[in-house]
Amino acid sequence: MTVSLPYPRELIRSLEFIADVCNRRRAGELDSAASLRAICAEWGFPGASSATRADAEATWAHLPAVERMWDGERDAVAGLVNRVFDETGARPHLVRHDGSDWHLHGLPAGSPIADRIAVDAAMAIADLVRADDLERCRRCADSRCDRMHLDLSRNRSRRFCSTTCQSRTNVAAFRSRHAADVRT
């Protein structure tokens, strides 16, 4: 998918990563240090290869705050972002590694993985706060789903996390209309 948004690829990737982490955790798919290491490796998030059970639990403890940032109103989100920065001692700096060009890291290498994930999410969401574009952080419109997704459409019209949820909702609406027609 080609995205022509005014955001760097790293920002979009950070937002998609954190949505995937939160969604998998809610689905019960992330419940161990091994699962944390696996998702970080899958997304190329550095520094998780030696994550322990304590690291995983600390990561899970940050996720409710990340979800509040995802779902919140702009002014409240700014406060939440600042709280994450304060609590983790974030110190943004430019780095280049693993074939990536210069980009921001919020904490130095070797910082706890839980803090690095939370700060990465906060920095990405802070960019959307600054651009007044938080409406790109969405929840699925299917009433049976609460998955987070990033709306990358030009006109901010993506409502569902997947075609499965979109189809399920459309079929339910069709059946409801059809049942109403049969009754009348």
N, C-alpha and C positions, 0 to 999 in steps of 0.2 A: 504494500500500500504506500503510495506516495503522499506525503503530508506536506501541504504548503502553508503551514502555520508559521507565525513569526517566532517560533521557539526553537532553540537548539535541540538536536536529536537526543542529547544526553538528558535534557529536561523531560522530554516525552518518555524516554526509556525509564527514568526514575519514577515517574508517576504510574506508568504501567506496571512496573515492578512492585511498587507498594500496594497497588490495587490487587495484584495477584497474591501477594503475601497475605493481605487481610482476607481476601476471598477464600484462599486455601485454609487458613487458620479457622475461619468460621465454619468451613465444610468439614473440619476434623482431619484434614490431610496433613497439617503441620502440627505435630505433637511430640517431636523429639529433636535432639541435636542433629541427628542424621538427616531429618527432613529439612531442617534449617540449612544445613550445609548443602543439601541437594538443590534447593530452590535458589540459593545464592550462586551456586556453580552454574545452574541453568541460565540465569540472567547475567552472569559475569560480574556479580557483585563481589569485590575482592575482600579478603580477610576473614572469610568464614570457614576455611578449610579445617581449622582446629576448634571449631565451636563446641562447647560442652553443654551439658544439660542446663547448667546455670545460665549460660549465654542464651540458650533458647528461651528459658523462662523469663529472663530479663527482656528479651525481644517481645515475647507475647505480652508482657506487662505494658510495653509502649504502644501496642496496637490500638487500644481504645482511644488514646489521645490522637493518634494518626487518623482514626476514623472520624473523630470529632472535627479535625481540621478539614477532612474531605467533605463533610456534610454541612459545615457551619456557614454562618453569614460572615461577610468580609471582615468587619471590625472584630468580631469574636475570634475569627481565624488568625488575624494578626496577633492578637494576644496569646493564643495557643502556640503559634510559631515562636514567639519570643520566649515563652515559658520553656519550650523544648531547648532552645538555644541556651538559656540561662542554666537549666538543670543539667545539661550535658557539658557545659563549658565550651560550646562550639567556637571554633576559631577558623573561619573560612580561609582557604589558601588555594592557589592555583597549582595543579599537578598535571603531569603528562605520564601516562603509563599504558602498557599493554596495547600499543597501537592507537590509542586515543589521543586526540590533540589536547591542548590545554583546556582544562575544565576545573570547576570548583569541587573541593572536598571540604566538608565542614569540620572534620576532626583529623588529627594526624594518624598515619598508619600505626597500627598497634592499639588504637583505642578500642574499647569494647564494641563488639559487633552490634549489640542492641542499640547502643548510643549512635553508632554510625548509620544504622538503618533509619532511626528516628530523625536524625539530623538531615540525612539525605532527603527524606520525605518532606521535612519542614522547609528545607531550602527550595525544593521544587514547588511546593505549594506557595511559598513566599513570592516566587516569581509570578504566579497566577494572581496573587493578591495585588501585587504592584501593577499588573496589567489589567486589573479589574476583570478577570476572565475566569473566576472560580466556577462559573456554571459549566465548565468543561468537566468538572469532577461530578460524576453522576452516580445514581443508584438505578438499577434496572427497573423499568416501568411495569414489569410483570409482577402482579400482586403476590405471587408465590415465591418471588426471588428478591433478595436484597443485595445481590452482588454489586460491587463497585466497578465502574468502568470509566474510561477516559473518552469523552466525546471529541473525536478528531474531525468531525464533519465541518465543512466550511460554514454552514449556517447553524451550527449547534443543534442539530435536529435528531441526533441518535438517541433513542429512548431505551433501547434494550442492550443487555450485556452480550447477547448472542442471538443468532438466527433461531435457535431452539426456543428461547423465551418469546421472541417476536412471533413465531409461528403458533406457539401455544396460546398466546393472547389473542391472536387473530382468529384462530379456530374457535376459541371460547366465545368471542364476540359474535362470530357467524352463527354458532349453535344457539346462542341466546336470541339473536334476531329471528332465526328460523323457528325456534320454539314459540316466540311471541306471534309470528305469522300464523302458525298452526292453531294457536288458541283463539285467534280472532276470526 
